[in-house]
Amino acid sequence: MGYGFIYLFCVLILLMLALRFFLPFLIYLIPVLVIVWILRILFGRRHRRQTTSTDDRTYYESMYQQPEEPTNPDIIDVDYKVVDEEEQDNTH
């Protein structure tokens, strides 16, 4: 029982020294990190949605571009209709 308090005392002294040296950095660093995190949440989602919709648009435009002359007359060109499942799910 005698040595347990000595170890606890050493840990508390090391904790106080660590806080003495690192607390001023943390006081300035934590608000900066919070502001950066909030800005990434606000502007990151818009940018991701924008690039996704642009990528989708270019993908579908490239799929539905009509060739000027068919390369093979035996190939039949079929148009497909894309159906959104959320709009069609009115059974509930």
PDB file of N, CA, C and O in Angstrom:
ATOM      1  N   MET A   1       0.818  -1.185   0.000  1.00  0.00           N
ATOM      2  CA  MET A   1       0.000   0.000   0.000  1.00  0.00           C
ATOM      3  C   MET A   1       0.866   1.254   0.000  1.00  0.00           C
ATOM      4  O   MET A   1       0.402   2.317  -0.413  1.00  0.00           O
ATOM      5  N   GLY A   2       2.073   1.158   0.439  1.00  0.00           N
ATOM      6  CA  GLY A   2       2.916   2.335   0.564  1.00  0.00           C
ATOM      7  C   GLY A   2       3.381   2.891  -0.767  1.00  0.00           C
ATOM      8  O   GLY A   2       3.536   4.105  -0.902  1.00  0.00           O
ATOM      9  N   TYR A   3       3.611   2.023  -1.768  1.00  0.00           N
ATOM     10  CA  TYR A   3       4.156   2.501  -3.040  1.00  0.00           C
ATOM     11  C   TYR A   3       3.082   2.981  -4.020  1.00  0.00           C
ATOM     12  O   TYR A   3       3.407   3.670  -4.987  1.00  0.00           O
ATOM     13  N   GLY A   4       1.851   2.645  -3.800  1.00  0.00           N
ATOM     14  CA  GLY A   4       0.774   3.058  -4.700  1.00  0.00           C
ATOM     15  C   GLY A   4       0.615   4.567  -4.750  1.00  0.00           C
ATOM     16  O   GLY A   4       0.369   5.140  -5.811  1.00  0.00           O
ATOM     17  N   PHE A   5       0.756   5.206  -3.600  1.00  0.00           N
ATOM     18  CA  PHE A   5       0.608   6.662  -3.567  1.00  0.00           C
ATOM     19  C   PHE A   5       1.790   7.360  -4.218  1.00  0.00           C
ATOM     20  O   PHE A   5       1.633   8.444  -4.781  1.00  0.00           O
ATOM     21  N   ILE A   6       2.966   6.760  -4.151  1.00  0.00           N
ATOM     22  CA  ILE A   6       4.143   7.357  -4.794  1.00  0.00           C
ATOM     23  C   ILE A   6       3.971   7.329  -6.311  1.00  0.00           C
ATOM     24  O   ILE A   6       4.280   8.310  -6.989  1.00  0.00           O
ATOM     25  N   TYR A   7       3.483   6.217  -6.844  1.00  0.00           N
ATOM     26  CA  TYR A   7       3.248   6.129  -8.284  1.00  0.00           C
ATOM     27  C   TYR A   7       2.172   7.125  -8.719  1.00  0.00           C
ATOM     28  O   TYR A   7       2.312   7.779  -9.752  1.00  0.00           O
ATOM     29  N   LEU A   8       1.108   7.240  -7.937  1.00  0.00           N
ATOM     30  CA  LEU A   8       0.050   8.190  -8.244  1.00  0.00           C
ATOM     31  C   LEU A   8       0.579   9.620  -8.209  1.00  0.00           C
ATOM     32  O   LEU A   8       0.224  10.440  -9.055  1.00  0.00           O
ATOM     33  N   PHE A   9       1.426   9.912  -7.233  1.00  0.00           N
ATOM     34  CA  PHE A   9       2.018  11.242  -7.127  1.00  0.00           C
ATOM     35  C   PHE A   9       2.906  11.538  -8.337  1.00  0.00           C
ATOM     36  O   PHE A   9       2.874  12.650  -8.864  1.00  0.00           O
ATOM     37  N   CYS A  10       3.690  10.570  -8.780  1.00  0.00           N
ATOM     38  CA  CYS A  10       4.545  10.757  -9.965  1.00  0.00           C
ATOM     39  C   CYS A  10       3.700  10.969 -11.224  1.00  0.00           C
ATOM     40  O   CYS A  10       4.041  11.799 -12.066  1.00  0.00           O
ATOM     41  N   VAL A  11       2.619  10.234 -11.352  1.00  0.00           N
ATOM     42  CA  VAL A  11       1.746  10.399 -12.511  1.00  0.00           C
ATOM     43  C   VAL A  11       1.110  11.782 -12.498  1.00  0.00           C
ATOM     44  O   VAL A  11       1.007  12.421 -13.546  1.00  0.00           O
ATOM     45  N   LEU A  12       0.686  12.254 -11.337  1.00  0.00           N
ATOM     46  CA  LEU A  12       0.094  13.588 -11.245  1.00  0.00           C
ATOM     47  C   LEU A  12       1.111  14.673 -11.577  1.00  0.00           C
ATOM     48  O   LEU A  12       0.767  15.655 -12.235  1.00  0.00           O
ATOM     49  N   ILE A  13       2.346  14.517 -11.138  1.00  0.00           N
ATOM     50  CA  ILE A  13       3.388  15.499 -11.463  1.00  0.00           C
ATOM     51  C   ILE A  13       3.664  15.503 -12.964  1.00  0.00           C
ATOM     52  O   ILE A  13       3.803  16.570 -13.561  1.00  0.00           O
ATOM     53  N   LEU A  14       3.745  14.331 -13.579  1.00  0.00           N
ATOM     54  CA  LEU A  14       3.957  14.262 -15.029  1.00  0.00           C
ATOM     55  C   LEU A  14       2.777  14.864 -15.789  1.00  0.00           C
ATOM     56  O   LEU A  14       2.966  15.524 -16.811  1.00  0.00           O
ATOM     57  N   LEU A  15       1.568  14.638 -15.294  1.00  0.00           N
ATOM     58  CA  LEU A  15       0.391  15.223 -15.924  1.00  0.00           C
ATOM     59  C   LEU A  15       0.407  16.745 -15.814  1.00  0.00           C
ATOM     60  O   LEU A  15       0.064  17.443 -16.769  1.00  0.00           O
ATOM     61  N   MET A  16       0.801  17.254 -14.664  1.00  0.00           N
ATOM     62  CA  MET A  16       0.889  18.704 -14.491  1.00  0.00           C
ATOM     63  C   MET A  16       1.956  19.301 -15.399  1.00  0.00           C
ATOM     64  O   MET A  16       1.743  20.371 -15.970  1.00  0.00           O
ATOM     65  N   LEU A  17       3.098  18.636 -15.547  1.00  0.00           N
ATOM     66  CA  LEU A  17       4.142  19.132 -16.445  1.00  0.00           C
ATOM     67  C   LEU A  17       3.680  19.102 -17.903  1.00  0.00           C
ATOM     68  O   LEU A  17       3.944  20.033 -18.664  1.00  0.00           O
ATOM     69  N   ALA A  18       2.997  18.036 -18.279  1.00  0.00           N
ATOM     70  CA  ALA A  18       2.510  17.938 -19.655  1.00  0.00           C
ATOM     71  C   ALA A  18       1.488  19.037 -19.940  1.00  0.00           C
ATOM     72  O   ALA A  18       1.521  19.661 -21.001  1.00  0.00           O
ATOM     73  N   LEU A  19       0.584  19.272 -18.993  1.00  0.00           N
ATOM     74  CA  LEU A  19      -0.398  20.334 -19.189  1.00  0.00           C
ATOM     75  C   LEU A  19       0.261  21.702 -19.194  1.00  0.00           C
ATOM     76  O   LEU A  19      -0.176  22.600 -19.914  1.00  0.00           O
ATOM     77  N   ARG A  20       1.299  21.865 -18.403  1.00  0.00           N
ATOM     78  CA  ARG A  20       2.008  23.158 -18.353  1.00  0.00           C
ATOM     79  C   ARG A  20       2.619  23.491 -19.708  1.00  0.00           C
ATOM     80  O   ARG A  20       2.622  24.651 -20.118  1.00  0.00           O
ATOM     81  N   PHE A  21       3.133  22.491 -20.401  1.00  0.00           N
ATOM     82  CA  PHE A  21       3.778  22.742 -21.691  1.00  0.00           C
ATOM     83  C   PHE A  21       2.801  22.706 -22.869  1.00  0.00           C
ATOM     84  O   PHE A  21       2.968  23.461 -23.827  1.00  0.00           O
ATOM     85  N   PHE A  22       1.795  21.849 -22.814  1.00  0.00           N
ATOM     86  CA  PHE A  22       0.924  21.659 -23.972  1.00  0.00           C
ATOM     87  C   PHE A  22      -0.387  22.431 -23.905  1.00  0.00           C
ATOM     88  O   PHE A  22      -1.035  22.607 -24.937  1.00  0.00           O
ATOM     89  N   LEU A  23      -0.799  22.897 -22.736  1.00  0.00           N
ATOM     90  CA  LEU A  23      -2.067  23.603 -22.621  1.00  0.00           C
ATOM     91  C   LEU A  23      -2.106  24.901 -23.421  1.00  0.00           C
ATOM     92  O   LEU A  23      -3.132  25.172 -24.044  1.00  0.00           O
ATOM     93  N   PRO A  24      -1.052  25.722 -23.444  1.00  0.00           N
ATOM     94  CA  PRO A  24      -1.123  26.933 -24.286  1.00  0.00           C
ATOM     95  C   PRO A  24      -1.307  26.617 -25.773  1.00  0.00           C
ATOM     96  O   PRO A  24      -2.014  27.339 -26.476  1.00  0.00           O
ATOM     97  N   PHE A  25      -0.677  25.549 -26.252  1.00  0.00           N
ATOM     98  CA  PHE A  25      -0.865  25.158 -27.650  1.00  0.00           C
ATOM     99  C   PHE A  25      -2.290  24.668 -27.890  1.00  0.00           C
ATOM    100  O   PHE A  25      -2.896  24.975 -28.917  1.00  0.00           O
ATOM    101  N   LEU A  26      -2.817  23.908 -26.939  1.00  0.00           N
ATOM    102  CA  LEU A  26      -4.172  23.383 -27.099  1.00  0.00           C
ATOM    103  C   LEU A  26      -5.212  24.490 -27.042  1.00  0.00           C
ATOM    104  O   LEU A  26      -6.243  24.406 -27.710  1.00  0.00           O
ATOM    105  N   ILE A  27      -4.952  25.535 -26.247  1.00  0.00           N
ATOM    106  CA  ILE A  27      -5.902  26.644 -26.153  1.00  0.00           C
ATOM    107  C   ILE A  27      -6.056  27.323 -27.509  1.00  0.00           C
ATOM    108  O   ILE A  27      -7.158  27.735 -27.870  1.00  0.00           O
ATOM    109  N   TYR A  28      -4.976  27.444 -28.255  1.00  0.00           N
ATOM    110  CA  TYR A  28      -5.052  28.074 -29.575  1.00  0.00           C
ATOM    111  C   TYR A  28      -5.400  27.081 -30.681  1.00  0.00           C
ATOM    112  O   TYR A  28      -5.985  27.464 -31.694  1.00  0.00           O
ATOM    113  N   LEU A  29      -5.049  25.828 -30.499  1.00  0.00           N
ATOM    114  CA  LEU A  29      -5.237  24.842 -31.556  1.00  0.00           C
ATOM    115  C   LEU A  29      -6.675  24.327 -31.631  1.00  0.00           C
ATOM    116  O   LEU A  29      -7.198  24.128 -32.728  1.00  0.00           O
ATOM    117  N   ILE A  30      -7.314  24.110 -30.497  1.00  0.00           N
ATOM    118  CA  ILE A  30      -8.655  23.523 -30.489  1.00  0.00           C
ATOM    119  C   ILE A  30      -9.679  24.421 -31.191  1.00  0.00           C
ATOM    120  O   ILE A  30     -10.454  23.903 -31.994  1.00  0.00           O
ATOM    121  N   PRO A  31      -9.731  25.748 -30.936  1.00  0.00           N
ATOM    122  CA  PRO A  31     -10.704  26.568 -31.695  1.00  0.00           C
ATOM    123  C   PRO A  31     -10.433  26.589 -33.195  1.00  0.00           C
ATOM    124  O   PRO A  31     -11.370  26.624 -33.993  1.00  0.00           O
ATOM    125  N   VAL A  32      -9.166  26.570 -33.581  1.00  0.00           N
ATOM    126  CA  VAL A  32      -8.843  26.545 -35.012  1.00  0.00           C
ATOM    127  C   VAL A  32      -9.337  25.243 -35.636  1.00  0.00           C
ATOM    128  O   VAL A  32      -9.903  25.254 -36.729  1.00  0.00           O
ATOM    129  N   LEU A  33      -9.128  24.133 -34.954  1.00  0.00           N
ATOM    130  CA  LEU A  33      -9.598  22.845 -35.476  1.00  0.00           C
ATOM    131  C   LEU A  33     -11.125  22.797 -35.551  1.00  0.00           C
ATOM    132  O   LEU A  33     -11.679  22.232 -36.495  1.00  0.00           O
ATOM    133  N   VAL A  34     -11.801  23.378 -34.574  1.00  0.00           N
ATOM    134  CA  VAL A  34     -13.266  23.397 -34.595  1.00  0.00           C
ATOM    135  C   VAL A  34     -13.773  24.236 -35.766  1.00  0.00           C
ATOM    136  O   VAL A  34     -14.725  23.844 -36.440  1.00  0.00           O
ATOM    137  N   ILE A  35     -13.148  25.385 -36.012  1.00  0.00           N
ATOM    138  CA  ILE A  35     -13.566  26.239 -37.127  1.00  0.00           C
ATOM    139  C   ILE A  35     -13.330  25.539 -38.463  1.00  0.00           C
ATOM    140  O   ILE A  35     -14.184  25.594 -39.349  1.00  0.00           O
ATOM    141  N   VAL A  36     -12.182  24.884 -38.616  1.00  0.00           N
ATOM    142  CA  VAL A  36     -11.889  24.154 -39.857  1.00  0.00           C
ATOM    143  C   VAL A  36     -12.884  23.018 -40.046  1.00  0.00           C
ATOM    144  O   VAL A  36     -13.346  22.772 -41.160  1.00  0.00           O
ATOM    145  N   TRP A  37     -13.213  22.327 -38.966  1.00  0.00           N
ATOM    146  CA  TRP A  37     -14.168  21.220 -39.036  1.00  0.00           C
ATOM    147  C   TRP A  37     -15.544  21.718 -39.469  1.00  0.00           C
ATOM    148  O   TRP A  37     -16.194  21.086 -40.301  1.00  0.00           O
ATOM    149  N   ILE A  38     -15.995  22.845 -38.912  1.00  0.00           N
ATOM    150  CA  ILE A  38     -17.300  23.404 -39.279  1.00  0.00           C
ATOM    151  C   ILE A  38     -17.302  23.851 -40.740  1.00  0.00           C
ATOM    152  O   ILE A  38     -18.279  23.622 -41.454  1.00  0.00           O
ATOM    153  N   LEU A  39     -16.220  24.484 -41.189  1.00  0.00           N
ATOM    154  CA  LEU A  39     -16.147  24.918 -42.588  1.00  0.00           C
ATOM    155  C   LEU A  39     -16.153  23.728 -43.544  1.00  0.00           C
ATOM    156  O   LEU A  39     -16.767  23.789 -44.609  1.00  0.00           O
ATOM    157  N   ARG A  40     -15.476  22.653 -43.169  1.00  0.00           N
ATOM    158  CA  ARG A  40     -15.481  21.459 -44.023  1.00  0.00           C
ATOM    159  C   ARG A  40     -16.869  20.847 -44.091  1.00  0.00           C
ATOM    160  O   ARG A  40     -17.277  20.347 -45.139  1.00  0.00           O
ATOM    161  N   ILE A  41     -17.599  20.881 -42.979  1.00  0.00           N
ATOM    162  CA  ILE A  41     -18.960  20.343 -42.996  1.00  0.00           C
ATOM    163  C   ILE A  41     -19.851  21.202 -43.886  1.00  0.00           C
ATOM    164  O   ILE A  41     -20.626  20.679 -44.686  1.00  0.00           O
ATOM    165  N   LEU A  42     -19.739  22.517 -43.746  1.00  0.00           N
ATOM    166  CA  LEU A  42     -20.617  23.403 -44.510  1.00  0.00           C
ATOM    167  C   LEU A  42     -20.313  23.393 -45.998  1.00  0.00           C
ATOM    168  O   LEU A  42     -21.231  23.283 -46.811  1.00  0.00           O
ATOM    169  N   PHE A  43     -19.056  23.503 -46.368  1.00  0.00           N
ATOM    170  CA  PHE A  43     -18.699  23.645 -47.775  1.00  0.00           C
ATOM    171  C   PHE A  43     -18.283  22.331 -48.421  1.00  0.00           C
ATOM    172  O   PHE A  43     -18.283  22.233 -49.648  1.00  0.00           O
ATOM    173  N   GLY A  44     -17.934  21.335 -47.650  1.00  0.00           N
ATOM    174  CA  GLY A  44     -17.512  20.058 -48.212  1.00  0.00           C
ATOM    175  C   GLY A  44     -18.651  19.294 -48.834  1.00  0.00           C
ATOM    176  O   GLY A  44     -18.474  18.668 -49.879  1.00  0.00           O
ATOM    177  N   ARG A  45     -19.819  19.327 -48.218  1.00  0.00           N
ATOM    178  CA  ARG A  45     -20.966  18.583 -48.750  1.00  0.00           C
ATOM    179  C   ARG A  45     -21.466  19.191 -50.040  1.00  0.00           C
ATOM    180  O   ARG A  45     -21.834  18.469 -50.967  1.00  0.00           O
ATOM    181  N   ARG A  46     -21.483  20.522 -50.114  1.00  0.00           N
ATOM    182  CA  ARG A  46     -21.920  21.155 -51.357  1.00  0.00           C
ATOM    183  C   ARG A  46     -20.993  20.786 -52.500  1.00  0.00           C
ATOM    184  O   ARG A  46     -21.445  20.491 -53.606  1.00  0.00           O
ATOM    185  N   HIS A  47     -19.715  20.803 -52.234  1.00  0.00           N
ATOM    186  CA  HIS A  47     -18.749  20.494 -53.291  1.00  0.00           C
ATOM    187  C   HIS A  47     -18.880  19.047 -53.722  1.00  0.00           C
ATOM    188  O   HIS A  47     -18.795  18.742 -54.912  1.00  0.00           O
ATOM    189  N   ARG A  48     -19.087  18.146 -52.760  1.00  0.00           N
ATOM    190  CA  ARG A  48     -19.230  16.741 -53.110  1.00  0.00           C
ATOM    191  C   ARG A  48     -20.492  16.513 -53.936  1.00  0.00           C
ATOM    192  O   ARG A  48     -20.455  15.770 -54.917  1.00  0.00           O
ATOM    193  N   ARG A  49     -21.606  17.134 -53.560  1.00  0.00           N
ATOM    194  CA  ARG A  49     -22.835  16.975 -54.335  1.00  0.00           C
ATOM    195  C   ARG A  49     -22.678  17.544 -55.735  1.00  0.00           C
ATOM    196  O   ARG A  49     -23.179  16.980 -56.708  1.00  0.00           O
ATOM    197  N   GLN A  50     -21.984  18.658 -55.824  1.00  0.00           N
ATOM    198  CA  GLN A  50     -21.814  19.306 -57.115  1.00  0.00           C
ATOM    199  C   GLN A  50     -20.974  18.433 -58.041  1.00  0.00           C
ATOM    200  O   GLN A  50     -21.320  18.258 -59.210  1.00  0.00           O
ATOM    201  N   THR A  51     -19.879  17.887 -57.533  1.00  0.00           N
ATOM    202  CA  THR A  51     -19.042  17.055 -58.391  1.00  0.00           C
ATOM    203  C   THR A  51     -19.759  15.759 -58.737  1.00  0.00           C
ATOM    204  O   THR A  51     -19.611  15.253 -59.849  1.00  0.00           O
ATOM    205  N   THR A  52     -20.535  15.214 -57.804  1.00  0.00           N
ATOM    206  CA  THR A  52     -21.261  13.986 -58.103  1.00  0.00           C
ATOM    207  C   THR A  52     -22.297  14.241 -59.188  1.00  0.00           C
ATOM    208  O   THR A  52     -22.416  13.449 -60.122  1.00  0.00           O
ATOM    209  N   SER A  53     -23.043  15.327 -59.082  1.00  0.00           N
ATOM    210  CA  SER A  53     -24.049  15.595 -60.105  1.00  0.00           C
ATOM    211  C   SER A  53     -23.394  15.899 -61.451  1.00  0.00           C
ATOM    212  O   SER A  53     -23.925  15.522 -62.495  1.00  0.00           O
ATOM    213  N   THR A  54     -22.246  16.577 -61.435  1.00  0.00           N
ATOM    214  CA  THR A  54     -21.534  16.850 -62.683  1.00  0.00           C
ATOM    215  C   THR A  54     -21.019  15.550 -63.285  1.00  0.00           C
ATOM    216  O   THR A  54     -21.105  15.343 -64.496  1.00  0.00           O
ATOM    217  N   ASP A  55     -20.485  14.680 -62.440  1.00  0.00           N
ATOM    218  CA  ASP A  55     -20.007  13.389 -62.937  1.00  0.00           C
ATOM    219  C   ASP A  55     -21.154  12.558 -63.493  1.00  0.00           C
ATOM    220  O   ASP A  55     -21.019  11.924 -64.540  1.00  0.00           O
ATOM    221  N   ASP A  56     -22.287  12.563 -62.788  1.00  0.00           N
ATOM    222  CA  ASP A  56     -23.447  11.824 -63.283  1.00  0.00           C
ATOM    223  C   ASP A  56     -23.923  12.384 -64.618  1.00  0.00           C
ATOM    224  O   ASP A  56     -24.254  11.639 -65.540  1.00  0.00           O
ATOM    225  N   ARG A  57     -23.951  13.704 -64.700  1.00  0.00           N
ATOM    226  CA  ARG A  57     -24.420  14.335 -65.936  1.00  0.00           C
ATOM    227  C   ARG A  57     -23.513  13.970 -67.107  1.00  0.00           C
ATOM    228  O   ARG A  57     -24.007  13.627 -68.182  1.00  0.00           O
ATOM    229  N   THR A  58     -22.202  14.038 -66.919  1.00  0.00           N
ATOM    230  CA  THR A  58     -21.289  13.699 -68.020  1.00  0.00           C
ATOM    231  C   THR A  58     -21.383  12.217 -68.362  1.00  0.00           C
ATOM    232  O   THR A  58     -21.251  11.841 -69.526  1.00  0.00           O
ATOM    233  N   TYR A  59     -21.611  11.368 -67.354  1.00  0.00           N
ATOM    234  CA  TYR A  59     -21.745   9.939 -67.612  1.00  0.00           C
ATOM    235  C   TYR A  59     -22.975   9.658 -68.469  1.00  0.00           C
ATOM    236  O   TYR A  59     -22.896   8.930 -69.459  1.00  0.00           O
ATOM    237  N   TYR A  60     -24.124  10.243 -68.082  1.00  0.00           N
ATOM    238  CA  TYR A  60     -25.340   9.992 -68.843  1.00  0.00           C
ATOM    239  C   TYR A  60     -25.298  10.642 -70.217  1.00  0.00           C
ATOM    240  O   TYR A  60     -25.835  10.094 -71.180  1.00  0.00           O
ATOM    241  N   GLU A  61     -24.665  11.802 -70.315  1.00  0.00           N
ATOM    242  CA  GLU A  61     -24.532  12.423 -71.634  1.00  0.00           C
ATOM    243  C   GLU A  61     -23.670  11.566 -72.546  1.00  0.00           C
ATOM    244  O   GLU A  61     -23.963  11.439 -73.735  1.00  0.00           O
ATOM    245  N   SER A  62     -22.612  10.980 -72.004  1.00  0.00           N
ATOM    246  CA  SER A  62     -21.762  10.137 -72.843  1.00  0.00           C
ATOM    247  C   SER A  62     -22.481   8.845 -73.226  1.00  0.00           C
ATOM    248  O   SER A  62     -22.238   8.291 -74.298  1.00  0.00           O
ATOM    249  N   MET A  63     -23.377   8.361 -72.339  1.00  0.00           N
ATOM    250  CA  MET A  63     -24.116   7.140 -72.664  1.00  0.00           C
ATOM    251  C   MET A  63     -25.130   7.374 -73.773  1.00  0.00           C
ATOM    252  O   MET A  63     -25.310   6.521 -74.641  1.00  0.00           O
ATOM    253  N   TYR A  64     -25.793   8.528 -73.748  1.00  0.00           N
ATOM    254  CA  TYR A  64     -26.894   8.770 -74.659  1.00  0.00           C
ATOM    255  C   TYR A  64     -26.515   9.580 -75.889  1.00  0.00           C
ATOM    256  O   TYR A  64     -27.394  10.045 -76.614  1.00  0.00           O
ATOM    257  N   GLN A  65     -25.232   9.755 -76.134  1.00  0.00           N
ATOM    258  CA  GLN A  65     -24.836  10.439 -77.364  1.00  0.00           C
ATOM    259  C   GLN A  65     -25.111   9.515 -78.544  1.00  0.00           C
ATOM    260  O   GLN A  65     -24.704   8.354 -78.562  1.00  0.00           O
ATOM    261  N   GLN A  66     -25.800  10.056 -79.509  1.00  0.00           N
ATOM    262  CA  GLN A  66     -26.136   9.264 -80.684  1.00  0.00           C
ATOM    263  C   GLN A  66     -24.971   9.295 -81.667  1.00  0.00           C
ATOM    264  O   GLN A  66     -24.502  10.373 -82.031  1.00  0.00           O
ATOM    265  N   PRO A  67     -24.507   8.147 -82.095  1.00  0.00           N
ATOM    266  CA  PRO A  67     -23.449   8.148 -83.110  1.00  0.00           C
ATOM    267  C   PRO A  67     -24.004   8.629 -84.449  1.00  0.00           C
ATOM    268  O   PRO A  67     -25.180   8.425 -84.753  1.00  0.00           O
ATOM    269  N   GLU A  68     -23.165   9.254 -85.227  1.00  0.00           N
ATOM    270  CA  GLU A  68     -23.614   9.779 -86.520  1.00  0.00           C
ATOM    271  C   GLU A  68     -23.956   8.652 -87.487  1.00  0.00           C
ATOM    272  O   GLU A  68     -24.982   8.697 -88.165  1.00  0.00           O
ATOM    273  N   GLU A  69     -23.101   7.652 -87.544  1.00  0.00           N
ATOM    274  CA  GLU A  69     -23.370   6.506 -88.414  1.00  0.00           C
ATOM    275  C   GLU A  69     -23.186   5.232 -87.597  1.00  0.00           C
ATOM    276  O   GLU A  69     -22.180   5.080 -86.905  1.00  0.00           O
ATOM    277  N   PRO A  70     -24.135   4.331 -87.671  1.00  0.00           N
ATOM    278  CA  PRO A  70     -23.951   3.074 -86.946  1.00  0.00           C
ATOM    279  C   PRO A  70     -22.772   2.296 -87.526  1.00  0.00           C
ATOM    280  O   PRO A  70     -22.589   2.230 -88.741  1.00  0.00           O
ATOM    281  N   THR A  71     -21.994   1.720 -86.649  1.00  0.00           N
ATOM    282  CA  THR A  71     -20.821   0.982 -87.110  1.00  0.00           C
ATOM    283  C   THR A  71     -21.209  -0.368 -87.690  1.00  0.00           C
ATOM    284  O   THR A  71     -20.557  -0.861 -88.610  1.00  0.00           O
ATOM    285  N   ASN A  72     -22.259  -0.963 -87.163  1.00  0.00           N
ATOM    286  CA  ASN A  72     -22.679  -2.274 -87.633  1.00  0.00           C
ATOM    287  C   ASN A  72     -24.191  -2.224 -87.872  1.00  0.00           C
ATOM    288  O   ASN A  72     -24.935  -1.911 -86.942  1.00  0.00           O
ATOM    289  N   PRO A  73     -24.667  -2.520 -89.074  1.00  0.00           N
ATOM    290  CA  PRO A  73     -26.121  -2.444 -89.332  1.00  0.00           C
ATOM    291  C   PRO A  73     -26.913  -3.527 -88.613  1.00  0.00           C
ATOM    292  O   PRO A  73     -28.135  -3.417 -88.513  1.00  0.00           O
ATOM    293  N   ASP A  74     -26.260  -4.569 -88.108  1.00  0.00           N
ATOM    294  CA  ASP A  74     -26.975  -5.636 -87.410  1.00  0.00           C
ATOM    295  C   ASP A  74     -27.311  -5.267 -85.963  1.00  0.00           C
ATOM    296  O   ASP A  74     -28.115  -5.947 -85.325  1.00  0.00           O
ATOM    297  N   ILE A  75     -26.714  -4.214 -85.448  1.00  0.00           N
ATOM    298  CA  ILE A  75     -26.953  -3.814 -84.063  1.00  0.00           C
ATOM    299  C   ILE A  75     -28.194  -2.929 -84.015  1.00  0.00           C
ATOM    300  O   ILE A  75     -28.303  -1.947 -84.749  1.00  0.00           O
ATOM    301  N   ILE A  76     -29.122  -3.293 -83.141  1.00  0.00           N
ATOM    302  CA  ILE A  76     -30.349  -2.517 -82.968  1.00  0.00           C
ATOM    303  C   ILE A  76     -30.152  -1.593 -81.773  1.00  0.00           C
ATOM    304  O   ILE A  76     -29.765  -2.034 -80.691  1.00  0.00           O
ATOM    305  N   ASP A  77     -30.420  -0.321 -81.978  1.00  0.00           N
ATOM    306  CA  ASP A  77     -30.278   0.658 -80.907  1.00  0.00           C
ATOM    307  C   ASP A  77     -31.576   0.713 -80.110  1.00  0.00           C
ATOM    308  O   ASP A  77     -32.644   0.958 -80.671  1.00  0.00           O
ATOM    309  N   VAL A  78     -31.484   0.486 -78.808  1.00  0.00           N
ATOM    310  CA  VAL A  78     -32.657   0.467 -77.938  1.00  0.00           C
ATOM    311  C   VAL A  78     -32.501   1.570 -76.902  1.00  0.00           C
ATOM    312  O   VAL A  78     -31.446   1.704 -76.281  1.00  0.00           O
ATOM    313  N   ASP A  79     -33.558   2.360 -76.717  1.00  0.00           N
ATOM    314  CA  ASP A  79     -33.549   3.400 -75.685  1.00  0.00           C
ATOM    315  C   ASP A  79     -34.141   2.827 -74.410  1.00  0.00           C
ATOM    316  O   ASP A  79     -35.197   2.195 -74.434  1.00  0.00           O
ATOM    317  N   TYR A  80     -33.459   3.051 -73.303  1.00  0.00           N
ATOM    318  CA  TYR A  80     -33.924   2.588 -72.003  1.00  0.00           C
ATOM    319  C   TYR A  80     -34.405   3.773 -71.188  1.00  0.00           C
ATOM    320  O   TYR A  80     -33.859   4.872 -71.274  1.00  0.00           O
ATOM    321  N   LYS A  81     -35.435   3.528 -70.398  1.00  0.00           N
ATOM    322  CA  LYS A  81     -35.942   4.576 -69.519  1.00  0.00           C
ATOM    323  C   LYS A  81     -35.416   4.311 -68.112  1.00  0.00           C
ATOM    324  O   LYS A  81     -35.551   3.207 -67.586  1.00  0.00           O
ATOM    325  N   VAL A  82     -34.814   5.335 -67.512  1.00  0.00           N
ATOM    326  CA  VAL A  82     -34.298   5.219 -66.151  1.00  0.00           C
ATOM    327  C   VAL A  82     -35.414   5.606 -65.195  1.00  0.00           C
ATOM    328  O   VAL A  82     -35.982   6.693 -65.299  1.00  0.00           O
ATOM    329  N   VAL A  83     -35.727   4.707 -64.256  1.00  0.00           N
ATOM    330  CA  VAL A  83     -36.817   4.928 -63.314  1.00  0.00           C
ATOM    331  C   VAL A  83     -36.222   5.098 -61.929  1.00  0.00           C
ATOM    332  O   VAL A  83     -35.404   4.289 -61.491  1.00  0.00           O
ATOM    333  N   ASP A  84     -36.636   6.146 -61.245  1.00  0.00           N
ATOM    334  CA  ASP A  84     -36.181   6.378 -59.886  1.00  0.00           C
ATOM    335  C   ASP A  84     -37.056   5.559 -58.949  1.00  0.00           C
ATOM    336  O   ASP A  84     -38.280   5.678 -58.980  1.00  0.00           O
ATOM    337  N   GLU A  85     -36.433   4.724 -58.111  1.00  0.00           N
ATOM    338  CA  GLU A  85     -37.199   3.841 -57.241  1.00  0.00           C
ATOM    339  C   GLU A  85     -37.968   4.612 -56.183  1.00  0.00           C
ATOM    340  O   GLU A  85     -39.060   4.197 -55.796  1.00  0.00           O
ATOM    341  N   GLU A  86     -37.426   5.723 -55.707  1.00  0.00           N
ATOM    342  CA  GLU A  86     -38.113   6.482 -54.665  1.00  0.00           C
ATOM    343  C   GLU A  86     -39.398   7.099 -55.194  1.00  0.00           C
ATOM    344  O   GLU A  86     -40.389   7.161 -54.466  1.00  0.00           O
ATOM    345  N   GLU A  87     -39.409   7.553 -56.432  1.00  0.00           N
ATOM    346  CA  GLU A  87     -40.609   8.155 -56.988  1.00  0.00           C
ATOM    347  C   GLU A  87     -41.666   7.098 -57.291  1.00  0.00           C
ATOM    348  O   GLU A  87     -42.857   7.396 -57.207  1.00  0.00           O
ATOM    349  N   GLN A  88     -41.277   5.895 -57.636  1.00  0.00           N
ATOM    350  CA  GLN A  88     -42.213   4.847 -58.016  1.00  0.00           C
ATOM    351  C   GLN A  88     -42.760   4.081 -56.815  1.00  0.00           C
ATOM    352  O   GLN A  88     -43.712   3.315 -56.958  1.00  0.00           O
ATOM    353  N   ASP A  89     -42.171   4.277 -55.625  1.00  0.00           N
ATOM    354  CA  ASP A  89     -42.563   3.505 -54.449  1.00  0.00           C
ATOM    355  C   ASP A  89     -43.692   4.221 -53.710  1.00  0.00           C
ATOM    356  O   ASP A  89     -43.477   4.777 -52.633  1.00  0.00           O
ATOM    357  N   ASN A  90     -44.902   4.208 -54.292  1.00  0.00           N
ATOM    358  CA  ASN A  90     -46.065   4.858 -53.684  1.00  0.00           C
ATOM    359  C   ASN A  90     -47.037   3.844 -53.098  1.00  0.00           C
ATOM    360  O   ASN A  90     -48.189   4.191 -52.834  1.00  0.00           O
ATOM    361  N   THR A  91     -46.614   2.613 -52.888  1.00  0.00           N
ATOM    362  CA  THR A  91     -47.516   1.572 -52.405  1.00  0.00           C
ATOM    363  C   THR A  91     -47.705   1.622 -50.901  1.00  0.00           C
ATOM    364  O   THR A  91     -48.630   0.991 -50.389  1.00  0.00           O
ATOM    365  N   HIS A  92     -46.869   2.346 -50.173  1.00  0.00           N
ATOM    366  CA  HIS A  92     -46.952   2.346 -48.704  1.00  0.00           C
ATOM    367  C   HIS A  92     -47.890   3.396 -48.216  1.00  0.00           C
ATOM    368  O   HIS A  92     -48.083   3.539 -47.008  1.00  0.00           O
TER     369      HIS A  92
END
